[in-house]
């Protein structure tokens, strides 16, 4: 029996994890402890872990000037490889000035102090922050969380290859959830899947999410529910609770063998359309042929139109990206249809529609309001209510 043919990694014959083999890490760590230490913020830590697992294949570290500029302006690295959001390491000028060309430095989590990687600094360059914000985020408004991060970061980027020494506590904290690209590819092959749709989420899944995933199940071999394990916004539901809620939905409302739940260590940038492209690129490395793209994918506030993340895929050149979007219209519960529908399938007036969003669900949970079954499954609601009750009792 022929093995299923998965989509290849992005612009590489194989996935390129940058985590050193376990046998080499102890000696490398001894060397790292003698080097100058660069403190990393949460976004850079997340990027280290993404590089470690190979999710950022084919990158070998943080981008130099030409790759940064091309990624911002044309979504292309200097080599011509498609890359929609720059992966960079910004530092303060004083730190950059103290580092020599080709010097090796240790990269450490500023919060925990753990040394995560060794980097060979091959380039230092200043950046035009408004240029990056305008191209990547389509705004220079400092109220946008992604733009704020760019404007607040250091003025100099360090660039060069990295050798990763640690994945932090992710493998131990999420032993069943933390699946690396090489593992997901092996899992899909074992299942005989070749067409896999990834579903990106940082929220527990309500009925609209469930509907999106079931549409994908109908047209692919299976769905890869892939959730954010990196830093979240204030008020977001922790991964431990979210995982249980999603699993309750899978166990009770999906046919066995059609869904895989996993997580990965990305920190959201809330870059809307550009981030949808990055999410698709990452899922190509995980072996997914499609990315489910619903309303306002990876957006925040009113910075992007509801379908901007659909349209941006149409702007790509041939061969830029092999993982394709599964574009799905706005979903809702329709009282006249007696079920979930989309704007493409439902003929009824909006007064018959129950719109569903993660923000609404969090507000209702915070207020201990009843959540109707048209909005979210009762098994999911029970888990979420238990969590919110624990928050109230701790106040």
Short mmCIF file of the C-alpha atoms (twelve columns), coordinates in Angstrom:
data_MODEL
# 
_entry.id   MODEL 
# 
loop_
_atom_site.group_PDB 
_atom_site.id 
_atom_site.type_symbol 
_atom_site.label_atom_id 
_atom_site.label_alt_id 
_atom_site.label_comp_id 
_atom_site.label_asym_id 
_atom_site.label_seq_id 
_atom_site.Cartn_x 
_atom_site.Cartn_y 
_atom_site.Cartn_z 
_atom_site.pdbx_PDB_model_num 
ATOM 1   C CA . UNK A 1   0.000   0.000  0.000  1 
ATOM 2   C CA . UNK A 2   1.423   3.372  -1.035 1 
ATOM 3   C CA . UNK A 3   2.196   5.831  1.757  1 
ATOM 4   C CA . UNK A 4   0.111   9.018  1.736  1 
ATOM 5   C CA . UNK A 5   1.875   11.947 0.111  1 
ATOM 6   C CA . UNK A 6   1.918   14.927 2.433  1 
ATOM 7   C CA . UNK A 7   2.582   18.472 1.326  1 
ATOM 8   C CA . UNK A 8   6.373   19.030 1.587  1 
ATOM 9   C CA . UNK A 9   7.894   21.446 4.103  1 
ATOM 10  C CA . UNK A 10  8.133   25.086 3.030  1 
ATOM 11  C CA . UNK A 11  10.952  25.484 0.485  1 
ATOM 12  C CA . UNK A 12  12.910  22.585 1.986  1 
ATOM 13  C CA . UNK A 13  13.089  18.838 1.285  1 
ATOM 14  C CA . UNK A 14  12.871  18.134 5.026  1 
ATOM 15  C CA . UNK A 15  11.776  19.886 8.209  1 
ATOM 16  C CA . UNK A 16  14.689  21.809 9.776  1 
ATOM 17  C CA . UNK A 17  14.430  21.725 13.584 1 
ATOM 18  C CA . UNK A 18  17.159  23.829 15.188 1 
ATOM 19  C CA . UNK A 19  17.054  22.071 18.579 1 
ATOM 20  C CA . UNK A 20  20.411  20.380 19.082 1 
ATOM 21  C CA . UNK A 21  20.451  16.621 19.729 1 
ATOM 22  C CA . UNK A 22  20.135  15.853 23.442 1 
ATOM 23  C CA . UNK A 23  23.682  14.439 23.594 1 
ATOM 24  C CA . UNK A 24  25.169  17.786 22.517 1 
ATOM 25  C CA . UNK A 25  23.169  20.157 24.701 1 
ATOM 26  C CA . UNK A 26  25.013  19.791 28.031 1 
ATOM 27  C CA . UNK A 27  28.404  20.671 26.512 1 
ATOM 28  C CA . UNK A 28  26.913  23.545 24.491 1 
ATOM 29  C CA . UNK A 29  25.226  24.887 27.619 1 
ATOM 30  C CA . UNK A 30  28.590  24.965 29.410 1 
ATOM 31  C CA . UNK A 31  29.951  27.051 26.551 1 
ATOM 32  C CA . UNK A 32  26.871  29.296 26.546 1 
ATOM 33  C CA . UNK A 33  27.353  30.120 30.229 1 
ATOM 34  C CA . UNK A 34  30.692  31.777 29.338 1 
ATOM 35  C CA . UNK A 35  29.149  34.028 26.661 1 
ATOM 36  C CA . UNK A 36  27.457  37.429 26.839 1 
ATOM 37  C CA . UNK A 37  23.768  36.923 27.555 1 
ATOM 38  C CA . UNK A 38  21.009  38.588 25.566 1 
ATOM 39  C CA . UNK A 39  17.648  38.730 27.426 1 
ATOM 40  C CA . UNK A 40  14.671  37.730 25.281 1 
ATOM 41  C CA . UNK A 41  11.110  39.037 25.587 1 
ATOM 42  C CA . UNK A 42  8.157   36.654 25.270 1 
ATOM 43  C CA . UNK A 43  7.885   37.029 21.481 1 
ATOM 44  C CA . UNK A 44  11.559  36.209 20.910 1 
ATOM 45  C CA . UNK A 45  11.294  33.253 23.295 1 
ATOM 46  C CA . UNK A 46  8.329   32.002 21.290 1 
ATOM 47  C CA . UNK A 47  10.283  32.404 18.052 1 
ATOM 48  C CA . UNK A 48  13.188  30.402 19.525 1 
ATOM 49  C CA . UNK A 49  10.822  27.546 20.324 1 
ATOM 50  C CA . UNK A 50  9.268   27.728 16.846 1 
ATOM 51  C CA . UNK A 51  12.754  27.536 15.316 1 
ATOM 52  C CA . UNK A 52  13.606  24.679 17.691 1 
ATOM 53  C CA . UNK A 53  10.791  22.440 16.486 1 
ATOM 54  C CA . UNK A 54  11.223  23.299 12.793 1 
ATOM 55  C CA . UNK A 55  7.957   25.202 12.499 1 
ATOM 56  C CA . UNK A 56  9.873   28.065 10.834 1 
ATOM 57  C CA . UNK A 57  11.564  25.848 8.220  1 
ATOM 58  C CA . UNK A 58  13.653  26.833 6.230  1 
ATOM 59  C CA . UNK A 59  14.956  29.628 8.529  1 
ATOM 60  C CA . UNK A 60  18.211  28.960 10.381 1 
ATOM 61  C CA . UNK A 61  17.872  31.842 12.844 1 
ATOM 62  C CA . UNK A 62  16.906  35.509 13.056 1 
ATOM 63  C CA . UNK A 63  16.706  37.515 9.828  1 
ATOM 64  C CA . UNK A 64  19.310  39.906 8.486  1 
ATOM 65  C CA . UNK A 65  18.475  43.313 6.992  1 
ATOM 66  C CA . UNK A 66  17.711  42.214 3.443  1 
ATOM 67  C CA . UNK A 67  15.455  39.373 4.602  1 
ATOM 68  C CA . UNK A 68  13.714  41.701 7.084  1 
ATOM 69  C CA . UNK A 69  13.149  44.371 4.427  1 
ATOM 70  C CA . UNK A 70  11.960  41.910 1.790  1 
ATOM 71  C CA . UNK A 71  9.651   40.110 4.211  1 
ATOM 72  C CA . UNK A 72  8.036   43.415 5.194  1 
ATOM 73  C CA . UNK A 73  7.751   44.916 1.734  1 
ATOM 74  C CA . UNK A 74  7.252   42.025 -0.696 1 
ATOM 75  C CA . UNK A 75  6.743   38.986 1.576  1 
ATOM 76  C CA . UNK A 76  9.965   37.579 0.089  1 
ATOM 77  C CA . UNK A 77  13.345  36.812 1.604  1 
ATOM 78  C CA . UNK A 78  16.456  37.898 -0.315 1 
ATOM 79  C CA . UNK A 79  16.562  34.366 -1.767 1 
ATOM 80  C CA . UNK A 80  13.036  34.772 -3.168 1 
ATOM 81  C CA . UNK A 81  11.500  32.417 -0.593 1 
ATOM 82  C CA . UNK A 82  8.012   33.485 0.491  1 
ATOM 83  C CA . UNK A 83  7.883   34.779 4.079  1 
ATOM 84  C CA . UNK A 84  5.058   37.155 5.164  1 
ATOM 85  C CA . UNK A 85  6.169   38.370 8.635  1 
ATOM 86  C CA . UNK A 86  9.780   39.073 9.673  1 
ATOM 87  C CA . UNK A 87  11.324  36.900 12.382 1 
ATOM 88  C CA . UNK A 88  13.814  39.225 14.075 1 
ATOM 89  C CA . UNK A 89  15.693  39.751 17.329 1 
ATOM 90  C CA . UNK A 90  15.546  43.425 18.406 1 
ATOM 91  C CA . UNK A 91  17.767  44.723 21.209 1 
ATOM 92  C CA . UNK A 92  18.655  48.087 22.697 1 
ATOM 93  C CA . UNK A 93  21.478  50.021 21.048 1 
ATOM 94  C CA . UNK A 94  23.729  49.629 24.110 1 
ATOM 95  C CA . UNK A 95  23.483  45.825 23.917 1 
ATOM 96  C CA . UNK A 96  24.152  45.815 20.173 1 
ATOM 97  C CA . UNK A 97  27.172  48.115 20.508 1 
ATOM 98  C CA . UNK A 98  28.792  45.720 22.977 1 
ATOM 99  C CA . UNK A 99  28.674  42.805 20.509 1 
ATOM 100 C CA . UNK A 100 31.354  42.221 17.882 1 
ATOM 101 C CA . UNK A 101 30.817  40.868 14.382 1 
ATOM 102 C CA . UNK A 102 30.568  37.056 14.352 1 
ATOM 103 C CA . UNK A 103 30.548  36.943 18.148 1 
ATOM 104 C CA . UNK A 104 28.615  34.104 19.732 1 
ATOM 105 C CA . UNK A 105 26.097  35.107 22.384 1 
ATOM 106 C CA . UNK A 106 23.739  33.251 24.696 1 
ATOM 107 C CA . UNK A 107 20.016  33.909 24.324 1 
ATOM 108 C CA . UNK A 108 18.118  33.668 27.608 1 
ATOM 109 C CA . UNK A 109 14.486  34.001 28.637 1 
ATOM 110 C CA . UNK A 110 14.325  37.353 30.435 1 
ATOM 111 C CA . UNK A 111 11.573  36.043 32.705 1 
ATOM 112 C CA . UNK A 112 13.146  32.790 33.880 1 
ATOM 113 C CA . UNK A 113 16.832  33.377 33.142 1 
ATOM 114 C CA . UNK A 114 17.101  30.031 31.335 1 
ATOM 115 C CA . UNK A 115 19.596  29.971 28.461 1 
ATOM 116 C CA . UNK A 116 17.667  28.777 25.437 1 
ATOM 117 C CA . UNK A 117 20.085  29.097 22.520 1 
ATOM 118 C CA . UNK A 118 23.448  30.192 21.194 1 
ATOM 119 C CA . UNK A 119 23.494  32.683 18.328 1 
ATOM 120 C CA . UNK A 120 26.327  33.700 16.012 1 
ATOM 121 C CA . UNK A 121 25.771  37.418 15.402 1 
ATOM 122 C CA . UNK A 122 26.563  37.934 11.742 1 
ATOM 123 C CA . UNK A 123 24.781  41.254 11.320 1 
ATOM 124 C CA . UNK A 124 23.484  44.216 13.306 1 
ATOM 125 C CA . UNK A 125 21.139  46.718 11.695 1 
ATOM 126 C CA . UNK A 126 18.745  49.507 12.569 1 
ATOM 127 C CA . UNK A 127 15.165  49.260 11.388 1 
ATOM 128 C CA . UNK A 128 12.451  51.617 10.259 1 
ATOM 129 C CA . UNK A 129 9.686   50.748 12.709 1 
ATOM 130 C CA . UNK A 130 6.868   52.644 10.907 1 
ATOM 131 C CA . UNK A 131 7.891   50.866 7.680  1 
ATOM 132 C CA . UNK A 132 7.536   47.453 9.359  1 
ATOM 133 C CA . UNK A 133 4.255   48.364 11.042 1 
ATOM 134 C CA . UNK A 134 2.732   49.796 7.858  1 
ATOM 135 C CA . UNK A 135 3.551   46.779 5.715  1 
ATOM 136 C CA . UNK A 136 2.971   43.960 8.205  1 
ATOM 137 C CA . UNK A 137 0.084   45.367 10.255 1 
ATOM 138 C CA . UNK A 138 -1.391  47.885 7.760  1 
ATOM 139 C CA . UNK A 139 -1.359  50.540 10.497 1 
ATOM 140 C CA . UNK A 140 1.022   52.521 12.698 1 
ATOM 141 C CA . UNK A 141 -1.589  52.897 15.451 1 
ATOM 142 C CA . UNK A 142 0.136   52.163 18.763 1 
ATOM 143 C CA . UNK A 143 -3.162  50.824 20.131 1 
ATOM 144 C CA . UNK A 144 -2.733  47.781 17.891 1 
ATOM 145 C CA . UNK A 145 -0.938  45.198 20.104 1 
ATOM 146 C CA . UNK A 146 1.365   44.032 17.308 1 
ATOM 147 C CA . UNK A 147 2.303   47.567 16.323 1 
ATOM 148 C CA . UNK A 148 2.861   48.481 19.973 1 
ATOM 149 C CA . UNK A 149 5.343   45.605 20.248 1 
ATOM 150 C CA . UNK A 150 7.263   46.860 17.210 1 
ATOM 151 C CA . UNK A 151 7.322   50.478 18.387 1 
ATOM 152 C CA . UNK A 152 8.431   49.551 21.909 1 
ATOM 153 C CA . UNK A 153 11.194  47.123 20.911 1 
ATOM 154 C CA . UNK A 154 14.900  47.944 20.712 1 
ATOM 155 C CA . UNK A 155 16.272  49.952 17.790 1 
ATOM 156 C CA . UNK A 156 18.737  47.353 16.486 1 
ATOM 157 C CA . UNK A 157 18.136  43.839 15.174 1 
ATOM 158 C CA . UNK A 158 20.717  41.101 15.721 1 
ATOM 159 C CA . UNK A 159 20.838  38.536 12.939 1 
ATOM 160 C CA . UNK A 160 22.405  35.128 12.542 1 
ATOM 161 C CA . UNK A 161 21.950  31.377 12.934 1 
ATOM 162 C CA . UNK A 162 20.940  29.848 16.249 1 
ATOM 163 C CA . UNK A 163 21.556  26.533 17.950 1 
ATOM 164 C CA . UNK A 164 18.683  25.836 20.333 1 
ATOM 165 C CA . UNK A 165 19.381  24.177 23.680 1 
ATOM 166 C CA . UNK A 166 15.918  24.031 25.264 1 
ATOM 167 C CA . UNK A 167 12.217  23.956 24.500 1 
ATOM 168 C CA . UNK A 168 11.386  25.355 27.930 1 
ATOM 169 C CA . UNK A 169 8.748   23.485 29.887 1 
ATOM 170 C CA . UNK A 170 6.432   22.843 26.937 1 
ATOM 171 C CA . UNK A 171 7.238   19.134 26.438 1 
ATOM 172 C CA . UNK A 172 6.693   18.377 30.145 1 
ATOM 173 C CA . UNK A 173 3.719   20.715 30.626 1 
ATOM 174 C CA . UNK A 174 1.863   19.484 27.518 1 
ATOM 175 C CA . UNK A 175 3.148   15.928 26.947 1 
ATOM 176 C CA . UNK A 176 0.231   14.864 24.736 1 
ATOM 177 C CA . UNK A 177 -0.376  18.238 23.106 1 
ATOM 178 C CA . UNK A 178 3.114   19.465 22.194 1 
ATOM 179 C CA . UNK A 179 3.564   17.858 18.781 1 
ATOM 180 C CA . UNK A 180 6.509   18.881 16.596 1 
ATOM 181 C CA . UNK A 181 6.256   18.999 12.771 1 
ATOM 182 C CA . UNK A 182 8.166   15.744 12.306 1 
ATOM 183 C CA . UNK A 183 5.759   14.069 14.754 1 
ATOM 184 C CA . UNK A 184 2.607   15.430 13.124 1 
ATOM 185 C CA . UNK A 185 3.846   14.269 9.736  1 
ATOM 186 C CA . UNK A 186 4.492   10.777 11.092 1 
ATOM 187 C CA . UNK A 187 1.057   10.757 12.750 1 
ATOM 188 C CA . UNK A 188 -0.735  11.808 9.544  1 
ATOM 189 C CA . UNK A 189 1.139   9.154  7.563  1 
ATOM 190 C CA . UNK A 190 0.214   6.517  10.154 1 
ATOM 191 C CA . UNK A 191 -3.439  7.493  9.806  1 
ATOM 192 C CA . UNK A 192 -3.208  7.367  6.014  1 
ATOM 193 C CA . UNK A 193 -4.086  11.060 5.706  1 
ATOM 194 C CA . UNK A 194 -2.735  13.193 2.875  1 
ATOM 195 C CA . UNK A 195 -5.251  16.060 2.871  1 
ATOM 196 C CA . UNK A 196 -5.316  17.705 6.305  1 
ATOM 197 C CA . UNK A 197 -7.000  20.971 7.285  1 
ATOM 198 C CA . UNK A 198 -5.456  22.895 10.177 1 
ATOM 199 C CA . UNK A 199 -7.682  24.916 12.496 1 
ATOM 200 C CA . UNK A 200 -5.891  27.693 14.391 1 
ATOM 201 C CA . UNK A 201 -7.375  28.713 17.728 1 
ATOM 202 C CA . UNK A 202 -6.512  30.509 20.956 1 
ATOM 203 C CA . UNK A 203 -10.062 30.071 22.331 1 
ATOM 204 C CA . UNK A 204 -12.263 27.175 23.413 1 
ATOM 205 C CA . UNK A 205 -14.324 26.119 20.409 1 
ATOM 206 C CA . UNK A 206 -17.947 27.248 20.236 1 
ATOM 207 C CA . UNK A 207 -20.556 26.127 17.712 1 
ATOM 208 C CA . UNK A 208 -19.214 28.311 14.883 1 
ATOM 209 C CA . UNK A 209 -15.742 26.834 15.318 1 
ATOM 210 C CA . UNK A 210 -17.223 23.349 15.401 1 
ATOM 211 C CA . UNK A 211 -19.097 24.054 12.173 1 
ATOM 212 C CA . UNK A 212 -15.910 25.248 10.439 1 
ATOM 213 C CA . UNK A 213 -14.087 22.081 11.491 1 
ATOM 214 C CA . UNK A 214 -16.930 19.828 10.318 1 
ATOM 215 C CA . UNK A 215 -17.000 21.499 6.903  1 
ATOM 216 C CA . UNK A 216 -13.279 20.722 6.688  1 
ATOM 217 C CA . UNK A 217 -13.825 17.089 7.727  1 
ATOM 218 C CA . UNK A 218 -16.222 16.711 4.805  1 
ATOM 219 C CA . UNK A 219 -13.609 17.726 2.208  1 
ATOM 220 C CA . UNK A 220 -10.322 16.442 3.701  1 
ATOM 221 C CA . UNK A 221 -9.059  13.323 5.461  1 
ATOM 222 C CA . UNK A 222 -9.050  14.982 8.858  1 
ATOM 223 C CA . UNK A 223 -8.698  18.168 10.896 1 
ATOM 224 C CA . UNK A 224 -5.677  19.250 12.924 1 
ATOM 225 C CA . UNK A 225 -7.012  21.467 15.732 1 
ATOM 226 C CA . UNK A 226 -3.851  23.408 16.476 1 
ATOM 227 C CA . UNK A 227 -3.997  25.771 19.387 1 
ATOM 228 C CA . UNK A 228 -1.791  28.573 20.645 1 
ATOM 229 C CA . UNK A 229 0.299   27.670 23.691 1 
ATOM 230 C CA . UNK A 230 2.357   30.875 23.712 1 
ATOM 231 C CA . UNK A 231 1.581   34.131 25.494 1 
ATOM 232 C CA . UNK A 232 -2.062  35.205 25.279 1 
ATOM 233 C CA . UNK A 233 -3.961  38.447 25.731 1 
ATOM 234 C CA . UNK A 234 -5.351  39.402 29.148 1 
ATOM 235 C CA . UNK A 235 -8.660  37.617 29.720 1 
ATOM 236 C CA . UNK A 236 -7.906  34.686 27.413 1 
ATOM 237 C CA . UNK A 237 -8.649  31.213 28.760 1 
ATOM 238 C CA . UNK A 238 -5.532  29.202 29.764 1 
ATOM 239 C CA . UNK A 239 -4.428  26.351 27.518 1 
ATOM 240 C CA . UNK A 240 -5.074  23.704 30.182 1 
ATOM 241 C CA . UNK A 241 -8.765  24.653 30.418 1 
ATOM 242 C CA . UNK A 242 -9.124  25.242 26.687 1 
ATOM 243 C CA . UNK A 243 -7.659  21.805 25.921 1 
ATOM 244 C CA . UNK A 244 -10.200 20.025 28.132 1 
ATOM 245 C CA . UNK A 245 -13.060 21.999 26.606 1 
ATOM 246 C CA . UNK A 246 -11.968 21.263 23.042 1 
ATOM 247 C CA . UNK A 247 -11.497 17.578 23.842 1 
ATOM 248 C CA . UNK A 248 -15.021 17.427 25.304 1 
ATOM 249 C CA . UNK A 249 -16.351 18.807 22.024 1 
ATOM 250 C CA . UNK A 250 -14.293 16.322 19.970 1 
ATOM 251 C CA . UNK A 251 -15.336 13.334 22.115 1 
ATOM 252 C CA . UNK A 252 -19.027 14.152 21.995 1 
ATOM 253 C CA . UNK A 253 -19.617 15.748 18.588 1 
ATOM 254 C CA . UNK A 254 -17.070 14.372 16.088 1 
ATOM 255 C CA . UNK A 255 -16.702 10.893 14.637 1 
ATOM 256 C CA . UNK A 256 -13.682 9.112  16.119 1 
ATOM 257 C CA . UNK A 257 -10.549 9.307  14.007 1 
ATOM 258 C CA . UNK A 258 -11.395 12.549 12.208 1 
ATOM 259 C CA . UNK A 259 -9.652  15.060 14.484 1 
ATOM 260 C CA . UNK A 260 -6.226  15.488 16.066 1 
ATOM 261 C CA . UNK A 261 -5.793  18.083 18.806 1 
ATOM 262 C CA . UNK A 262 -2.346  19.602 19.307 1 
ATOM 263 C CA . UNK A 263 -0.646  22.802 20.421 1 
ATOM 264 C CA . UNK A 264 2.363   24.867 19.479 1 
ATOM 265 C CA . UNK A 265 4.390   27.639 21.165 1 
ATOM 266 C CA . UNK A 266 3.642   30.628 18.945 1 
ATOM 267 C CA . UNK A 267 2.868   34.062 20.367 1 
ATOM 268 C CA . UNK A 268 0.143   35.798 18.380 1 
ATOM 269 C CA . UNK A 269 1.078   38.998 16.560 1 
ATOM 270 C CA . UNK A 270 -2.541  39.876 15.599 1 
ATOM 271 C CA . UNK A 271 -1.374  40.821 12.096 1 
ATOM 272 C CA . UNK A 272 -4.623  39.739 10.443 1 
ATOM 273 C CA . UNK A 273 -4.079  38.876 6.751  1 
ATOM 274 C CA . UNK A 274 -0.288  38.639 6.980  1 
ATOM 275 C CA . UNK A 275 -0.563  36.364 9.999  1 
ATOM 276 C CA . UNK A 276 -3.032  34.130 8.175  1 
ATOM 277 C CA . UNK A 277 -0.324  33.582 5.566  1 
ATOM 278 C CA . UNK A 278 2.255   32.827 8.273  1 
ATOM 279 C CA . UNK A 279 -0.153  30.370 9.891  1 
ATOM 280 C CA . UNK A 280 -0.563  28.595 6.553  1 
ATOM 281 C CA . UNK A 281 3.209   28.461 6.013  1 
ATOM 282 C CA . UNK A 282 3.715   27.003 9.484  1 
ATOM 283 C CA . UNK A 283 0.995   24.396 8.872  1 
ATOM 284 C CA . UNK A 284 2.704   23.408 5.623  1 
ATOM 285 C CA . UNK A 285 5.713   22.489 7.751  1 
ATOM 286 C CA . UNK A 286 3.427   20.427 9.999  1 
ATOM 287 C CA . UNK A 287 2.164   18.543 6.913  1 
ATOM 288 C CA . UNK A 288 -1.227  20.224 6.478  1 
ATOM 289 C CA . UNK A 289 -2.560  20.776 2.965  1 
ATOM 290 C CA . UNK A 290 -5.111  23.402 4.046  1 
ATOM 291 C CA . UNK A 291 -5.688  26.084 6.662  1 
ATOM 292 C CA . UNK A 292 -9.247  26.905 7.700  1 
ATOM 293 C CA . UNK A 293 -9.644  30.672 7.300  1 
ATOM 294 C CA . UNK A 294 -12.864 32.060 8.720  1 
ATOM 295 C CA . UNK A 295 -13.925 35.565 9.616  1 
ATOM 296 C CA . UNK A 296 -11.189 38.057 10.632 1 
ATOM 297 C CA . UNK A 297 -8.470  35.433 11.010 1 
ATOM 298 C CA . UNK A 298 -5.776  36.569 13.506 1 
ATOM 299 C CA . UNK A 299 -7.326  40.038 13.624 1 
ATOM 300 C CA . UNK A 300 -7.831  42.394 16.509 1 
ATOM 301 C CA . UNK A 301 -10.306 45.260 16.946 1 
ATOM 302 C CA . UNK A 302 -11.472 46.796 13.661 1 
ATOM 303 C CA . UNK A 303 -8.099  46.988 11.933 1 
ATOM 304 C CA . UNK A 304 -8.982  44.441 9.239  1 
ATOM 305 C CA . UNK A 305 -12.041 43.657 7.178  1 
ATOM 306 C CA . UNK A 306 -13.814 40.364 7.921  1 
ATOM 307 C CA . UNK A 307 -12.482 38.725 4.746  1 
ATOM 308 C CA . UNK A 308 -9.121  40.452 4.273  1 
ATOM 309 C CA . UNK A 309 -7.427  37.198 5.315  1 
ATOM 310 C CA . UNK A 310 -9.308  35.429 2.483  1 
ATOM 311 C CA . UNK A 311 -8.314  37.952 -0.155 1 
ATOM 312 C CA . UNK A 312 -4.595  38.077 0.642  1 
ATOM 313 C CA . UNK A 313 -4.113  34.467 -0.481 1 
ATOM 314 C CA . UNK A 314 -5.248  35.536 -3.953 1 
ATOM 315 C CA . UNK A 315 -2.346  38.002 -4.123 1 
ATOM 316 C CA . UNK A 316 0.344   35.300 -3.888 1 
ATOM 317 C CA . UNK A 317 2.460   34.247 -6.831 1 
ATOM 318 C CA . UNK A 318 2.559   30.664 -8.118 1 
ATOM 319 C CA . UNK A 319 4.622   28.427 -5.864 1 
ATOM 320 C CA . UNK A 320 4.801   30.919 -2.982 1 
ATOM 321 C CA . UNK A 321 2.893   28.637 -0.633 1 
ATOM 322 C CA . UNK A 322 1.605   25.097 -1.113 1 
ATOM 323 C CA . UNK A 323 -0.816  24.952 1.819  1 
ATOM 324 C CA . UNK A 324 -4.090  26.416 0.611  1 
ATOM 325 C CA . UNK A 325 -6.792  28.350 2.459  1 
ATOM 326 C CA . UNK A 326 -10.138 26.719 3.097  1 
ATOM 327 C CA . UNK A 327 -12.135 29.943 2.959  1 
ATOM 328 C CA . UNK A 328 -15.393 29.812 4.887  1 
ATOM 329 C CA . UNK A 329 -17.985 32.561 5.197  1 
ATOM 330 C CA . UNK A 330 -19.377 34.022 8.425  1 
ATOM 331 C CA . UNK A 331 -21.026 31.234 10.459 1 
ATOM 332 C CA . UNK A 332 -23.983 31.475 12.811 1 
ATOM 333 C CA . UNK A 333 -26.935 29.544 14.196 1 
ATOM 334 C CA . UNK A 334 -30.126 30.096 12.203 1 
ATOM 335 C CA . UNK A 335 -33.426 29.657 14.007 1 
ATOM 336 C CA . UNK A 336 -35.266 28.943 10.746 1 
ATOM 337 C CA . UNK A 337 -32.638 26.463 9.515  1 
ATOM 338 C CA . UNK A 338 -32.618 24.909 12.991 1 
ATOM 339 C CA . UNK A 339 -28.866 24.612 12.842 1 
ATOM 340 C CA . UNK A 340 -25.516 26.105 11.982 1 
ATOM 341 C CA . UNK A 341 -25.177 27.832 8.626  1 
ATOM 342 C CA . UNK A 342 -23.074 30.371 6.763  1 
ATOM 343 C CA . UNK A 343 -23.918 33.486 4.792  1 
ATOM 344 C CA . UNK A 344 -23.390 31.360 1.662  1 
ATOM 345 C CA . UNK A 345 -25.889 28.679 2.603  1 
ATOM 346 C CA . UNK A 346 -28.603 30.372 4.662  1 
ATOM 347 C CA . UNK A 347 -31.388 32.281 2.825  1 
ATOM 348 C CA . UNK A 348 -32.988 33.757 5.955  1 
ATOM 349 C CA . UNK A 349 -32.956 37.310 7.292  1 
ATOM 350 C CA . UNK A 350 -30.379 38.337 9.929  1 
ATOM 351 C CA . UNK A 351 -33.015 38.578 12.679 1 
ATOM 352 C CA . UNK A 352 -33.119 34.759 12.544 1 
ATOM 353 C CA . UNK A 353 -29.375 34.466 13.133 1 
ATOM 354 C CA . UNK A 354 -27.557 33.988 16.426 1 
ATOM 355 C CA . UNK A 355 -24.067 35.373 15.902 1 
ATOM 356 C CA . UNK A 356 -21.362 33.635 17.903 1 
ATOM 357 C CA . UNK A 357 -17.940 34.895 18.958 1 
ATOM 358 C CA . UNK A 358 -15.274 34.037 21.497 1 
ATOM 359 C CA . UNK A 359 -15.464 37.555 22.924 1 
ATOM 360 C CA . UNK A 360 -19.206 37.203 23.562 1 
ATOM 361 C CA . UNK A 361 -18.668 33.810 25.140 1 
ATOM 362 C CA . UNK A 362 -16.001 35.133 27.518 1 
ATOM 363 C CA . UNK A 363 -18.282 38.037 28.526 1 
ATOM 364 C CA . UNK A 364 -21.184 35.680 29.260 1 
ATOM 365 C CA . UNK A 365 -18.940 33.367 31.265 1 
ATOM 366 C CA . UNK A 366 -17.486 36.275 33.216 1 
ATOM 367 C CA . UNK A 367 -21.016 37.382 34.139 1 
ATOM 368 C CA . UNK A 368 -22.113 33.829 34.977 1 
ATOM 369 C CA . UNK A 369 -24.821 34.158 32.333 1 
ATOM 370 C CA . UNK A 370 -26.603 31.167 30.826 1 
ATOM 371 C CA . UNK A 371 -25.064 30.137 27.500 1 
ATOM 372 C CA . UNK A 372 -27.658 28.717 25.094 1 
ATOM 373 C CA . UNK A 373 -26.995 25.370 23.350 1 
ATOM 374 C CA . UNK A 374 -27.185 27.206 20.006 1 
ATOM 375 C CA . UNK A 375 -24.047 29.058 21.104 1 
ATOM 376 C CA . UNK A 376 -21.891 26.405 22.727 1 
ATOM 377 C CA . UNK A 377 -22.136 22.715 23.590 1 
ATOM 378 C CA . UNK A 378 -23.222 21.976 27.184 1 
ATOM 379 C CA . UNK A 379 -20.205 19.716 27.847 1 
ATOM 380 C CA . UNK A 380 -17.920 22.588 26.826 1 
ATOM 381 C CA . UNK A 381 -19.873 25.155 28.841 1 
ATOM 382 C CA . UNK A 382 -19.661 23.025 32.008 1 
ATOM 383 C CA . UNK A 383 -15.841 23.014 31.858 1 
ATOM 384 C CA . UNK A 384 -15.650 26.735 31.177 1 
ATOM 385 C CA . UNK A 385 -18.139 27.617 33.927 1 
ATOM 386 C CA . UNK A 386 -16.093 25.608 36.411 1 
ATOM 387 C CA . UNK A 387 -13.009 27.637 35.468 1 
ATOM 388 C CA . UNK A 388 -14.768 31.001 35.739 1 
ATOM 389 C CA . UNK A 389 -16.294 29.986 39.078 1 
ATOM 390 C CA . UNK A 390 -12.777 29.296 40.365 1 
ATOM 391 C CA . UNK A 391 -11.733 32.810 39.288 1 
ATOM 392 C CA . UNK A 392 -14.651 34.370 41.160 1 
ATOM 393 C CA . UNK A 393 -13.957 32.355 44.309 1 
ATOM 394 C CA . UNK A 394 -10.309 33.476 44.240 1 
ATOM 395 C CA . UNK A 395 -11.247 37.190 44.167 1 
# 
